[in-house]
Amino acid sequence: MGFDEAALGYNAYSLLTTARDEYGNFLPLSLRSFNDYKPALYSYFSMLPILIVGLNDVSTRAVSAIAGIITVGLLFLVLKEYFSERVSILMAFSVVIVQPWLLHYSRTAFESNLAAMFFLAGAWLLIKERPIWSTIPFALAAYSYHSPRLAAPLLLLFFAIDRFWPHISTFRKSLSRDYLKLAVPLIIFIILTLPIFISMRDSLILKRYQQSNIFKVFYPFAPKELITSDNPWLSFPANSIYWLGGMLLGHAASYFSPINLGERIYHTVRFSPMYIPSFGILGWFESLMLIPGVLFLFKQIGKRKYRLLLYWILAGSAPAVVTWEWFHPLRSLDIFPALLIISIFGLFSLGRGLLSIFQRMFPGVRPAIFYGLMALVYVGVFIPTLVFVSENELDYMVYANHGEYQPGGFKEGIPILVTLQDKYDKVIIDTPHAQAYIFFLFYQRFSPEVIQRYAPIRPTPLTEGDLTFNFANYEFRKIDWPKDKYLHHVIFWASPNLNLDDVRREPGTRIIKIKNAIGTDGAFIITKD
Amino acid sequence: MALVVILGFQVELSNFISYPPNQEQLHLIFALPVGNYALGFWLVKIVSLLLVLAAAVILRKTIRGIFGEKVATLSGLVVLVSPTTYAVWNLHPTDALKAFLVTLLCYFVLRFRSGKAIVFGLVIILSVLVLLSNNQPLSNIPILTALKPSAAEDEIRDRLNSEMSIVSPIHIPLSIKRIAYNKPFFIYKDVLNTAISYGDLESVFFQEVNTLGQKSFVIFFWPEFVLFVFGLYWWARGHGEGRKSFIALLTFVAFVDFVMQNKPTYQQFFLSIFPLSVLISLGAVKLGKYRLFPIFIALILGYSFLVNYVDIATRPAYWFDNRPLVYRFIFQEVGKSQSQSQHVRVTSLIGNPELYCRFYLGICPSSRYIFDSFDLANRPAKGGVLYAGFLGEYIGRDLENAMPTDWPDRFPKKGLSILASYTTRDTIAYHYGDTAVIAVAK
């Protein structure tokens, strides 16, 4: 598990047992967690699986897995709106089920995956011309993750403007109540999500945005060698408006860039749970088909359900566009269904193009022969792709991520630690991994009532970086073996950097090596009598 | 008028920066029947400029009949203002020749229009691309590497080994894995990955603000992306087979050129400038029908043009390849210090120093000059030799490319006296540091 997953799971456990989060906040809308104020709905939903099977990896990830399954079902429903023939729908659906992002983000506890499922439901209802009903899943999406708080009202706004635009000339002549009805879904959404906005009066929640937004991180935006004036807004080659404009547009365009979707891995993605080895986000062929799909979309832009796809992507990518990372899959997860559908359009356009070439080259041959050949080729590609995507996720991912995001050996070692720690006075933990404390809470289902009592001494809400704190008999610090070897009745949790030869020389010590998922040393448990 | 201004600006910039020739240009300079190499250098650049100009003119002529006069003229201008076009005529005469030949062949293919002419023309175009795109081993060509069964086999083996190293893997029978873990599928995967890299909006439109950290000239200014989107929209919704097939042909040729090269990004995308410029111009012309928009487009693109060229003038080392700069430094210093040594040894870590020696110093007899890397970390310096190389060649290479800050103090201990040093902006001799040093052994 990653530390964010562990935090979601532990807070769900805390809510289940005490109705409070790990800081003691009663039924919060946002989980303070690592001072990142995670939207809490994922944890609330996780309470049920935790109640059934206890707090573990499975119960923590269950909500994401179920959301992923529902997403597949919703995608089927959306495809039915764009494809009329059963064969076409099934073929399009077959492309859906081999998507690496669908499998990957459903196997990890991501609150954004839950939000994306709700967002998809809302978008589907908009396509069905049911904007009032769409506000419910959109609101649930907003309670699940930050991005839909901007994306959903934007999409509702675009939808309303789109319905209003043909009537703009009559609107200028007389104001009609019918036009005000267009604003009703947006108003309902705001009402449903009012508690979120009220809780955001506490500007601590906005701190997350303030820390990660593009305006703060890259100011004054231009290369420093070009800045010649104290006021970059008035500087000639380094005018901030020009460079900021480029960054914002570039961020938006990055979600249409086939290489980002199909192949390129950014540094910020590579070392995070967002990383899908061998893939960008979409499948390879789907990424290639995005441009033909966009061309098809442009041709159909006269129809509202096709324009909605464009609004969907623009609205859904807006939250990611204004943050500093160039391309952020989690923050833009809401748009991937739309991108996938556009790619499927491209795939079908390619098929029609090939049929046209086939008919010109072989005018006497029946199209059924072509369809048969294409079916053979498709099956020949589809089945290996299905196997590859599955194998990539189930096995290769563990290797590529050095053991499921946390090579520190926590999952393997903490159950061992639990069997030993009662016999010792103190546990000293030296680990290079940030927020490691959460794993010690998670894997031993540490009492939330006890942890809540430490809230006053924990790092303050504005603190960034490692937020580790000492609790119970746990002490988080660097091990200084020349001094620490004189301690007694202590367990040390040490990183693999510790020189074990020095440890072995001390009488009364016992070393237990904890291997992580790829068989390398994750940590050492050293008991000192 | 605009053409004169643009080209005049670029020529003046080239003169201002005085960037030294690269190896590609040196080969041509020495092949010219001109005794003065500096003159030969300018001749190569002028011919490259004329080739690029001719390509733009042919493009304009070709598309005039398909998209109209305004789009045709604007396309030519869009091609010429691109910093990549500036880089090509300044640095890459082969690419300039390729652009000229390809646009000329495309013109004739479209003129004749018959199926056979198109097929024949495409074969000739692709042959030109293959001949002019690569002066490197075939094994470096991306698409050929992707098609190699041996590469697929290596990849499959590495993958299976990686999965077997997992302590508790999910056991999937090898017979099931083999459905995907086979050479044809991996070749399919690698070919697609090679093709996908062509869809790189960041490199094409956002190189000014990119976070990729790659070394590449700006291909299009970022405001042109907006025009491109509108141009794509109108092109998709437009009618006429000629419009579709022209862009499709140019794009196909550019795509083939892209996957056949393993060069800096801007060179790989150079031919793509031609079809994309048409779409950008189409967008500009369509949007230009709205009031004030032409002025707005002109202002912002004019601003982009000035910003980018001022940027090139301000930070040439950021945009240009640093290797010719190092060799210019080396041979200018060597030229000044020749009397201090009997022999001169110049590093070959970053290129062919013999070419540069000939350009800067004229005659470089082998009795005096050795063009090869050296390793003074493990061997003593020979007395009377002037060494020119990177720090790592003097004091030892480092896997992290981190050279000690007290490096000047280590030279006297080796019997070396430092004459000059030059620190590059980019890392071009990885493991050997970013500082070139000229030192003489006593």
HADDOCK unambig.tbl for C-alpha pairs under 7 A between the chains (distance, minus, plus):
assign (segid A and resid 226 and name CA) (segid B and resid 311 and name CA) 6.98 0.50 0.50
assign (segid A and resid 237 and name CA) (segid B and resid 307 and name CA) 4.96 0.50 0.50
assign (segid A and resid 246 and name CA) (segid B and resid 209 and name CA) 6.35 0.50 0.50
assign (segid A and resid 246 and name CA) (segid B and resid 222 and name CA) 5.87 0.50 0.50
assign (segid A and resid 247 and name CA) (segid B and resid 209 and name CA) 5.93 0.50 0.50
assign (segid A and resid 250 and name CA) (segid B and resid 202 and name CA) 6.91 0.50 0.50
assign (segid A and resid 250 and name CA) (segid B and resid 206 and name CA) 6.03 0.50 0.50
assign (segid A and resid 254 and name CA) (segid B and resid 201 and name CA) 6.97 0.50 0.50
assign (segid A and resid 254 and name CA) (segid B and resid 202 and name CA) 6.85 0.50 0.50
assign (segid A and resid 257 and name CA) (segid B and resid 199 and name CA) 6.04 0.50 0.50
assign (segid A and resid 257 and name CA) (segid B and resid 200 and name CA) 5.72 0.50 0.50
assign (segid A and resid 257 and name CA) (segid B and resid 201 and name CA) 5.34 0.50 0.50
assign (segid A and resid 258 and name CA) (segid B and resid 196 and name CA) 6.18 0.50 0.50
assign (segid A and resid 258 and name CA) (segid B and resid 199 and name CA) 4.96 0.50 0.50
assign (segid A and resid 258 and name CA) (segid B and resid 200 and name CA) 6.50 0.50 0.50
assign (segid A and resid 259 and name CA) (segid B and resid 196 and name CA) 5.40 0.50 0.50
assign (segid A and resid 259 and name CA) (segid B and resid 197 and name CA) 5.12 0.50 0.50
assign (segid A and resid 259 and name CA) (segid B and resid 199 and name CA) 5.47 0.50 0.50
assign (segid A and resid 259 and name CA) (segid B and resid 200 and name CA) 5.46 0.50 0.50
assign (segid A and resid 262 and name CA) (segid B and resid 196 and name CA) 6.76 0.50 0.50
assign (segid A and resid 263 and name CA) (segid B and resid 193 and name CA) 6.36 0.50 0.50
assign (segid A and resid 284 and name CA) (segid B and resid 192 and name CA) 6.21 0.50 0.50
assign (segid A and resid 284 and name CA) (segid B and resid 193 and name CA) 6.63 0.50 0.50
assign (segid A and resid 285 and name CA) (segid B and resid 192 and name CA) 6.72 0.50 0.50
assign (segid A and resid 287 and name CA) (segid B and resid 196 and name CA) 6.99 0.50 0.50
assign (segid A and resid 288 and name CA) (segid B and resid 196 and name CA) 5.74 0.50 0.50
assign (segid A and resid 295 and name CA) (segid B and resid 236 and name CA) 5.57 0.50 0.50
assign (segid A and resid 298 and name CA) (segid B and resid 233 and name CA) 5.75 0.50 0.50
assign (segid A and resid 298 and name CA) (segid B and resid 236 and name CA) 6.45 0.50 0.50
assign (segid A and resid 298 and name CA) (segid B and resid 237 and name CA) 6.78 0.50 0.50
assign (segid A and resid 299 and name CA) (segid B and resid 236 and name CA) 6.16 0.50 0.50
assign (segid A and resid 299 and name CA) (segid B and resid 237 and name CA) 5.25 0.50 0.50
assign (segid A and resid 384 and name CA) (segid B and resid 179 and name CA) 5.36 0.50 0.50
assign (segid A and resid 384 and name CA) (segid B and resid 180 and name CA) 4.34 0.50 0.50
assign (segid A and resid 385 and name CA) (segid B and resid 180 and name CA) 6.65 0.50 0.50
assign (segid A and resid 387 and name CA) (segid B and resid 177 and name CA) 6.83 0.50 0.50
assign (segid A and resid 387 and name CA) (segid B and resid 179 and name CA) 6.91 0.50 0.50
assign (segid A and resid 387 and name CA) (segid B and resid 180 and name CA) 5.90 0.50 0.50
assign (segid A and resid 388 and name CA) (segid B and resid 180 and name CA) 5.39 0.50 0.50
assign (segid A and resid 394 and name CA) (segid B and resid 170 and name CA) 6.74 0.50 0.50
assign (segid A and resid 395 and name CA) (segid B and resid 163 and name CA) 6.00 0.50 0.50
assign (segid A and resid 395 and name CA) (segid B and resid 169 and name CA) 6.05 0.50 0.50
assign (segid A and resid 395 and name CA) (segid B and resid 170 and name CA) 6.37 0.50 0.50
assign (segid A and resid 396 and name CA) (segid B and resid 163 and name CA) 5.57 0.50 0.50
assign (segid A and resid 399 and name CA) (segid B and resid 162 and name CA) 6.40 0.50 0.50
assign (segid A and resid 399 and name CA) (segid B and resid 163 and name CA) 6.48 0.50 0.50
assign (segid A and resid 399 and name CA) (segid B and resid 166 and name CA) 6.41 0.50 0.50
assign (segid A and resid 517 and name CA) (segid B and resid 166 and name CA) 5.92 0.50 0.50
assign (segid A and resid 517 and name CA) (segid B and resid 167 and name CA) 5.38 0.50 0.50
assign (segid A and resid 517 and name CA) (segid B and resid 168 and name CA) 6.81 0.50 0.50
assign (segid A and resid 518 and name CA) (segid B and resid 165 and name CA) 6.02 0.50 0.50
assign (segid A and resid 518 and name CA) (segid B and resid 166 and name CA) 4.38 0.50 0.50
assign (segid A and resid 518 and name CA) (segid B and resid 167 and name CA) 5.42 0.50 0.50
assign (segid A and resid 519 and name CA) (segid B and resid 166 and name CA) 6.50 0.50 0.50
assign (segid A and resid 519 and name CA) (segid B and resid 167 and name CA) 5.52 0.50 0.50
